[in-house]
Amino acid sequence: MLYVRPAVDGDELERYYGFDMALDHAGELLGVEPTALPVPEAAADMGM
């Protein structure tokens, strides 16, 4: 599960049950394809 917060101790803004779902939504908000979003090497195996 992935939580989106403005800061580490901030209120939860969004909750995703999969990393791919989070990328889909971020891409939608930014107007780009999810595959165009940068994903750090350490996160590359988080359900993609």
mmCIF file of the N, C-alpha and C atoms, coordinates in Angstrom:
data_MODEL
# 
_entry.id   MODEL 
# 
loop_
_atom_site.group_PDB 
_atom_site.id 
_atom_site.type_symbol 
_atom_site.label_atom_id 
_atom_site.label_alt_id 
_atom_site.label_comp_id 
_atom_site.label_asym_id 
_atom_site.label_entity_id 
_atom_site.label_seq_id 
_atom_site.pdbx_PDB_ins_code 
_atom_site.Cartn_x 
_atom_site.Cartn_y 
_atom_site.Cartn_z 
_atom_site.occupancy 
_atom_site.B_iso_or_equiv 
_atom_site.pdbx_formal_charge 
_atom_site.auth_seq_id 
_atom_site.auth_comp_id 
_atom_site.auth_asym_id 
_atom_site.auth_atom_id 
_atom_site.pdbx_PDB_model_num 
ATOM 1   N N  . MET A 1 1  ? 0.844  -1.164 0.000   1.00 0.00 ? 1  MET A N  1 
ATOM 2   C CA . MET A 1 1  ? 0.000  0.000  0.000   1.00 0.00 ? 1  MET A CA 1 
ATOM 3   C C  . MET A 1 1  ? 0.897  1.238  0.000   1.00 0.00 ? 1  MET A C  1 
ATOM 4   N N  . LEU A 1 2  ? 0.481  2.239  -0.750  1.00 0.00 ? 2  LEU A N  1 
ATOM 5   C CA . LEU A 1 2  ? 1.260  3.467  -0.883  1.00 0.00 ? 2  LEU A CA 1 
ATOM 6   C C  . LEU A 1 2  ? 0.398  4.644  -0.430  1.00 0.00 ? 2  LEU A C  1 
ATOM 7   N N  . TYR A 1 3  ? 0.930  5.447  0.469   1.00 0.00 ? 3  TYR A N  1 
ATOM 8   C CA . TYR A 1 3  ? 0.230  6.626  0.964   1.00 0.00 ? 3  TYR A CA 1 
ATOM 9   C C  . TYR A 1 3  ? 0.883  7.875  0.382   1.00 0.00 ? 3  TYR A C  1 
ATOM 10  N N  . VAL A 1 4  ? 0.063  8.848  0.001   1.00 0.00 ? 4  VAL A N  1 
ATOM 11  C CA . VAL A 1 4  ? 0.572  10.120 -0.497  1.00 0.00 ? 4  VAL A CA 1 
ATOM 12  C C  . VAL A 1 4  ? 0.287  11.169 0.573   1.00 0.00 ? 4  VAL A C  1 
ATOM 13  N N  . ARG A 1 5  ? 1.369  11.814 1.031   1.00 0.00 ? 5  ARG A N  1 
ATOM 14  C CA . ARG A 1 5  ? 1.262  12.846 2.063   1.00 0.00 ? 5  ARG A CA 1 
ATOM 15  C C  . ARG A 1 5  ? 2.152  14.020 1.670   1.00 0.00 ? 5  ARG A C  1 
ATOM 16  N N  . PRO A 1 6  ? 1.805  15.239 2.092   1.00 0.00 ? 6  PRO A N  1 
ATOM 17  C CA . PRO A 1 6  ? 2.639  16.388 1.756   1.00 0.00 ? 6  PRO A CA 1 
ATOM 18  C C  . PRO A 1 6  ? 3.972  16.390 2.504   1.00 0.00 ? 6  PRO A C  1 
ATOM 19  N N  . ALA A 1 7  ? 4.048  15.662 3.606   1.00 0.00 ? 7  ALA A N  1 
ATOM 20  C CA . ALA A 1 7  ? 5.276  15.525 4.396   1.00 0.00 ? 7  ALA A CA 1 
ATOM 21  C C  . ALA A 1 7  ? 5.206  14.187 5.123   1.00 0.00 ? 7  ALA A C  1 
ATOM 22  N N  . VAL A 1 8  ? 6.308  13.748 5.652   1.00 0.00 ? 8  VAL A N  1 
ATOM 23  C CA . VAL A 1 8  ? 6.352  12.453 6.338   1.00 0.00 ? 8  VAL A CA 1 
ATOM 24  C C  . VAL A 1 8  ? 5.287  12.359 7.423   1.00 0.00 ? 8  VAL A C  1 
ATOM 25  N N  . ASP A 1 9  ? 5.087  13.431 8.168   1.00 0.00 ? 9  ASP A N  1 
ATOM 26  C CA . ASP A 1 9  ? 4.108  13.412 9.252   1.00 0.00 ? 9  ASP A CA 1 
ATOM 27  C C  . ASP A 1 9  ? 2.797  14.109 8.876   1.00 0.00 ? 9  ASP A C  1 
ATOM 28  N N  . GLY A 1 10 ? 2.590  14.362 7.584   1.00 0.00 ? 10 GLY A N  1 
ATOM 29  C CA . GLY A 1 10 ? 1.390  15.064 7.123   1.00 0.00 ? 10 GLY A CA 1 
ATOM 30  C C  . GLY A 1 10 ? 0.177  14.153 7.015   1.00 0.00 ? 10 GLY A C  1 
ATOM 31  N N  . ASP A 1 11 ? -0.971 14.771 6.801   1.00 0.00 ? 11 ASP A N  1 
ATOM 32  C CA . ASP A 1 11 ? -2.212 14.022 6.631   1.00 0.00 ? 11 ASP A CA 1 
ATOM 33  C C  . ASP A 1 11 ? -2.204 13.269 5.310   1.00 0.00 ? 11 ASP A C  1 
ATOM 34  N N  . GLU A 1 12 ? -2.852 12.131 5.301   1.00 0.00 ? 12 GLU A N  1 
ATOM 35  C CA . GLU A 1 12 ? -2.948 11.310 4.097   1.00 0.00 ? 12 GLU A CA 1 
ATOM 36  C C  . GLU A 1 12 ? -3.836 12.009 3.070   1.00 0.00 ? 12 GLU A C  1 
ATOM 37  N N  . LEU A 1 13 ? -3.319 12.171 1.851   1.00 0.00 ? 13 LEU A N  1 
ATOM 38  C CA . LEU A 1 13 ? -4.082 12.784 0.767   1.00 0.00 ? 13 LEU A CA 1 
ATOM 39  C C  . LEU A 1 13 ? -4.715 11.729 -0.129  1.00 0.00 ? 13 LEU A C  1 
ATOM 40  N N  . GLU A 1 14 ? -3.984 10.679 -0.393  1.00 0.00 ? 14 GLU A N  1 
ATOM 41  C CA . GLU A 1 14 ? -4.434 9.581  -1.254  1.00 0.00 ? 14 GLU A CA 1 
ATOM 42  C C  . GLU A 1 14 ? -3.888 8.278  -0.702  1.00 0.00 ? 14 GLU A C  1 
ATOM 43  N N  . ARG A 1 15 ? -4.546 7.171  -1.057  1.00 0.00 ? 15 ARG A N  1 
ATOM 44  C CA . ARG A 1 15 ? -4.063 5.840  -0.689  1.00 0.00 ? 15 ARG A CA 1 
ATOM 45  C C  . ARG A 1 15 ? -4.216 4.935  -1.912  1.00 0.00 ? 15 ARG A C  1 
ATOM 46  N N  . TYR A 1 16 ? -3.147 4.249  -2.232  1.00 0.00 ? 16 TYR A N  1 
ATOM 47  C CA . TYR A 1 16 ? -3.160 3.343  -3.377  1.00 0.00 ? 16 TYR A CA 1 
ATOM 48  C C  . TYR A 1 16 ? -2.794 1.945  -2.911  1.00 0.00 ? 16 TYR A C  1 
ATOM 49  N N  . TYR A 1 17 ? -3.433 0.956  -3.491  1.00 0.00 ? 17 TYR A N  1 
ATOM 50  C CA . TYR A 1 17 ? -3.168 -0.427 -3.123  1.00 0.00 ? 17 TYR A CA 1 
ATOM 51  C C  . TYR A 1 17 ? -2.152 -1.077 -4.047  1.00 0.00 ? 17 TYR A C  1 
ATOM 52  N N  . GLY A 1 18 ? -1.630 -0.320 -4.977  1.00 0.00 ? 18 GLY A N  1 
ATOM 53  C CA . GLY A 1 18 ? -0.589 -0.817 -5.868  1.00 0.00 ? 18 GLY A CA 1 
ATOM 54  C C  . GLY A 1 18 ? 0.228  0.337  -6.428  1.00 0.00 ? 18 GLY A C  1 
ATOM 55  N N  . PHE A 1 19 ? 1.517  0.103  -6.598  1.00 0.00 ? 19 PHE A N  1 
ATOM 56  C CA . PHE A 1 19 ? 2.416  1.131  -7.120  1.00 0.00 ? 19 PHE A CA 1 
ATOM 57  C C  . PHE A 1 19 ? 1.998  1.546  -8.524  1.00 0.00 ? 19 PHE A C  1 
ATOM 58  N N  . ASP A 1 20 ? 1.556  0.574  -9.328  1.00 0.00 ? 20 ASP A N  1 
ATOM 59  C CA . ASP A 1 20 ? 1.130  0.891  -10.689 1.00 0.00 ? 20 ASP A CA 1 
ATOM 60  C C  . ASP A 1 20 ? -0.096 1.799  -10.697 1.00 0.00 ? 20 ASP A C  1 
ATOM 61  N N  . MET A 1 21 ? -1.002 1.606  -9.739  1.00 0.00 ? 21 MET A N  1 
ATOM 62  C CA . MET A 1 21 ? -2.180 2.475  -9.640  1.00 0.00 ? 21 MET A CA 1 
ATOM 63  C C  . MET A 1 21 ? -1.769 3.903  -9.284  1.00 0.00 ? 21 MET A C  1 
ATOM 64  N N  . ALA A 1 22 ? -0.775 4.036  -8.409  1.00 0.00 ? 22 ALA A N  1 
ATOM 65  C CA . ALA A 1 22 ? -0.277 5.361  -8.030  1.00 0.00 ? 22 ALA A CA 1 
ATOM 66  C C  . ALA A 1 22 ? 0.343  6.057  -9.237  1.00 0.00 ? 22 ALA A C  1 
ATOM 67  N N  . LEU A 1 23 ? 1.122  5.318  -10.021 1.00 0.00 ? 23 LEU A N  1 
ATOM 68  C CA . LEU A 1 23 ? 1.736  5.903  -11.216 1.00 0.00 ? 23 LEU A CA 1 
ATOM 69  C C  . LEU A 1 23 ? 0.683  6.297  -12.244 1.00 0.00 ? 23 LEU A C  1 
ATOM 70  N N  . ASP A 1 24 ? -0.353 5.465  -12.410 1.00 0.00 ? 24 ASP A N  1 
ATOM 71  C CA . ASP A 1 24 ? -1.438 5.795  -13.337 1.00 0.00 ? 24 ASP A CA 1 
ATOM 72  C C  . ASP A 1 24 ? -2.091 7.121  -12.955 1.00 0.00 ? 24 ASP A C  1 
ATOM 73  N N  . HIS A 1 25 ? -2.391 7.281  -11.672 1.00 0.00 ? 25 HIS A N  1 
ATOM 74  C CA . HIS A 1 25 ? -3.057 8.495  -11.215 1.00 0.00 ? 25 HIS A CA 1 
ATOM 75  C C  . HIS A 1 25 ? -2.137 9.710  -11.328 1.00 0.00 ? 25 HIS A C  1 
ATOM 76  N N  . ALA A 1 26 ? -0.873 9.550  -10.973 1.00 0.00 ? 26 ALA A N  1 
ATOM 77  C CA . ALA A 1 26 ? 0.086  10.654 -11.096 1.00 0.00 ? 26 ALA A CA 1 
ATOM 78  C C  . ALA A 1 26 ? 0.211  11.083 -12.557 1.00 0.00 ? 26 ALA A C  1 
ATOM 79  N N  . GLY A 1 27 ? 0.278  10.112 -13.461 1.00 0.00 ? 27 GLY A N  1 
ATOM 80  C CA . GLY A 1 27 ? 0.349  10.426 -14.883 1.00 0.00 ? 27 GLY A CA 1 
ATOM 81  C C  . GLY A 1 27 ? -0.885 11.166 -15.365 1.00 0.00 ? 27 GLY A C  1 
ATOM 82  N N  . GLU A 1 28 ? -2.042 10.738 -14.861 1.00 0.00 ? 28 GLU A N  1 
ATOM 83  C CA . GLU A 1 28 ? -3.299 11.393 -15.207 1.00 0.00 ? 28 GLU A CA 1 
ATOM 84  C C  . GLU A 1 28 ? -3.285 12.861 -14.757 1.00 0.00 ? 28 GLU A C  1 
ATOM 85  N N  . LEU A 1 29 ? -2.849 13.091 -13.517 1.00 0.00 ? 29 LEU A N  1 
ATOM 86  C CA . LEU A 1 29 ? -2.809 14.455 -12.980 1.00 0.00 ? 29 LEU A CA 1 
ATOM 87  C C  . LEU A 1 29 ? -1.814 15.337 -13.720 1.00 0.00 ? 29 LEU A C  1 
ATOM 88  N N  . LEU A 1 30 ? -0.707 14.748 -14.159 1.00 0.00 ? 30 LEU A N  1 
ATOM 89  C CA . LEU A 1 30 ? 0.337  15.511 -14.841 1.00 0.00 ? 30 LEU A CA 1 
ATOM 90  C C  . LEU A 1 30 ? 0.141  15.584 -16.353 1.00 0.00 ? 30 LEU A C  1 
ATOM 91  N N  . GLY A 1 31 ? -0.793 14.786 -16.874 1.00 0.00 ? 31 GLY A N  1 
ATOM 92  C CA . GLY A 1 31 ? -1.054 14.791 -18.306 1.00 0.00 ? 31 GLY A CA 1 
ATOM 93  C C  . GLY A 1 31 ? -0.003 14.064 -19.124 1.00 0.00 ? 31 GLY A C  1 
ATOM 94  N N  . VAL A 1 32 ? 0.618  13.040 -18.531 1.00 0.00 ? 32 VAL A N  1 
ATOM 95  C CA . VAL A 1 32 ? 1.628  12.246 -19.234 1.00 0.00 ? 32 VAL A CA 1 
ATOM 96  C C  . VAL A 1 32 ? 1.314  10.764 -19.062 1.00 0.00 ? 32 VAL A C  1 
ATOM 97  N N  . GLU A 1 33 ? 1.927  9.948  -19.894 1.00 0.00 ? 33 GLU A N  1 
ATOM 98  C CA . GLU A 1 33 ? 1.787  8.501  -19.754 1.00 0.00 ? 33 GLU A CA 1 
ATOM 99  C C  . GLU A 1 33 ? 2.530  8.049  -18.495 1.00 0.00 ? 33 GLU A C  1 
ATOM 100 N N  . PRO A 1 34 ? 1.988  7.074  -17.769 1.00 0.00 ? 34 PRO A N  1 
ATOM 101 C CA . PRO A 1 34 ? 2.668  6.568  -16.572 1.00 0.00 ? 34 PRO A CA 1 
ATOM 102 C C  . PRO A 1 34 ? 4.085  6.081  -16.852 1.00 0.00 ? 34 PRO A C  1 
ATOM 103 N N  . THR A 1 35 ? 4.321  5.574  -18.041 1.00 0.00 ? 35 THR A N  1 
ATOM 104 C CA . THR A 1 35 ? 5.665  5.087  -18.385 1.00 0.00 ? 35 THR A CA 1 
ATOM 105 C C  . THR A 1 35 ? 6.666  6.225  -18.563 1.00 0.00 ? 35 THR A C  1 
ATOM 106 N N  . ALA A 1 36 ? 6.175  7.471  -18.675 1.00 0.00 ? 36 ALA A N  1 
ATOM 107 C CA . ALA A 1 36 ? 7.063  8.627  -18.817 1.00 0.00 ? 36 ALA A CA 1 
ATOM 108 C C  . ALA A 1 36 ? 7.547  9.152  -17.465 1.00 0.00 ? 36 ALA A C  1 
ATOM 109 N N  . LEU A 1 37 ? 6.958  8.660  -16.382 1.00 0.00 ? 37 LEU A N  1 
ATOM 110 C CA . LEU A 1 37 ? 7.340  9.130  -15.049 1.00 0.00 ? 37 LEU A CA 1 
ATOM 111 C C  . LEU A 1 37 ? 8.630  8.458  -14.599 1.00 0.00 ? 37 LEU A C  1 
ATOM 112 N N  . PRO A 1 38 ? 9.524  9.221  -13.986 1.00 0.00 ? 38 PRO A N  1 
ATOM 113 C CA . PRO A 1 38 ? 10.772 8.622  -13.502 1.00 0.00 ? 38 PRO A CA 1 
ATOM 114 C C  . PRO A 1 38 ? 10.513 7.740  -12.282 1.00 0.00 ? 38 PRO A C  1 
ATOM 115 N N  . VAL A 1 39 ? 11.059 6.546  -12.307 1.00 0.00 ? 39 VAL A N  1 
ATOM 116 C CA . VAL A 1 39 ? 10.945 5.617  -11.181 1.00 0.00 ? 39 VAL A CA 1 
ATOM 117 C C  . VAL A 1 39 ? 12.361 5.276  -10.733 1.00 0.00 ? 39 VAL A C  1 
ATOM 118 N N  . PRO A 1 40 ? 12.694 5.546  -9.466  1.00 0.00 ? 40 PRO A N  1 
ATOM 119 C CA . PRO A 1 40 ? 14.038 5.224  -8.977  1.00 0.00 ? 40 PRO A CA 1 
ATOM 120 C C  . PRO A 1 40 ? 14.339 3.732  -9.113  1.00 0.00 ? 40 PRO A C  1 
ATOM 121 N N  . GLU A 1 41 ? 15.579 3.407  -9.352  1.00 0.00 ? 41 GLU A N  1 
ATOM 122 C CA . GLU A 1 41 ? 16.009 2.016  -9.522  1.00 0.00 ? 41 GLU A CA 1 
ATOM 123 C C  . GLU A 1 41 ? 15.511 1.124  -8.383  1.00 0.00 ? 41 GLU A C  1 
ATOM 124 N N  . ALA A 1 42 ? 15.598 1.611  -7.150  1.00 0.00 ? 42 ALA A N  1 
ATOM 125 C CA . ALA A 1 42 ? 15.191 0.811  -5.988  1.00 0.00 ? 42 ALA A CA 1 
ATOM 126 C C  . ALA A 1 42 ? 13.695 0.496  -5.988  1.00 0.00 ? 42 ALA A C  1 
ATOM 127 N N  . ALA A 1 43 ? 12.894 1.274  -6.705  1.00 0.00 ? 43 ALA A N  1 
ATOM 128 C CA . ALA A 1 43 ? 11.452 1.059  -6.739  1.00 0.00 ? 43 ALA A CA 1 
ATOM 129 C C  . ALA A 1 43 ? 10.999 0.325  -7.996  1.00 0.00 ? 43 ALA A C  1 
ATOM 130 N N  . ALA A 1 44 ? 11.905 -0.017 -8.853  1.00 0.00 ? 44 ALA A N  1 
ATOM 131 C CA . ALA A 1 44 ? 11.555 -0.607 -10.148 1.00 0.00 ? 44 ALA A CA 1 
ATOM 132 C C  . ALA A 1 44 ? 10.803 -1.928 -10.035 1.00 0.00 ? 44 ALA A C  1 
ATOM 133 N N  . ASP A 1 45 ? 10.961 -2.654 -8.941  1.00 0.00 ? 45 ASP A N  1 
ATOM 134 C CA . ASP A 1 45 ? 10.290 -3.950 -8.811  1.00 0.00 ? 45 ASP A CA 1 
ATOM 135 C C  . ASP A 1 45 ? 9.069  -3.889 -7.894  1.00 0.00 ? 45 ASP A C  1 
ATOM 136 N N  . MET A 1 46 ? 8.482  -2.719 -7.727  1.00 0.00 ? 46 MET A N  1 
ATOM 137 C CA . MET A 1 46 ? 7.333  -2.557 -6.828  1.00 0.00 ? 46 MET A CA 1 
ATOM 138 C C  . MET A 1 46 ? 6.007  -2.769 -7.546  1.00 0.00 ? 46 MET A C  1 
ATOM 139 N N  . GLY A 1 47 ? 5.887  -3.791 -8.336  1.00 0.00 ? 47 GLY A N  1 
ATOM 140 C CA . GLY A 1 47 ? 4.621  -4.118 -8.955  1.00 0.00 ? 47 GLY A CA 1 
ATOM 141 C C  . GLY A 1 47 ? 4.451  -3.646 -10.375 1.00 0.00 ? 47 GLY A C  1 
ATOM 142 N N  . MET A 1 48 ? 5.505  -3.170 -10.975 1.00 0.00 ? 48 MET A N  1 
ATOM 143 C CA . MET A 1 48 ? 5.411  -2.689 -12.348 1.00 0.00 ? 48 MET A CA 1 
ATOM 144 C C  . MET A 1 48 ? 5.368  -3.852 -13.311 1.00 0.00 ? 48 MET A C  1 
# 
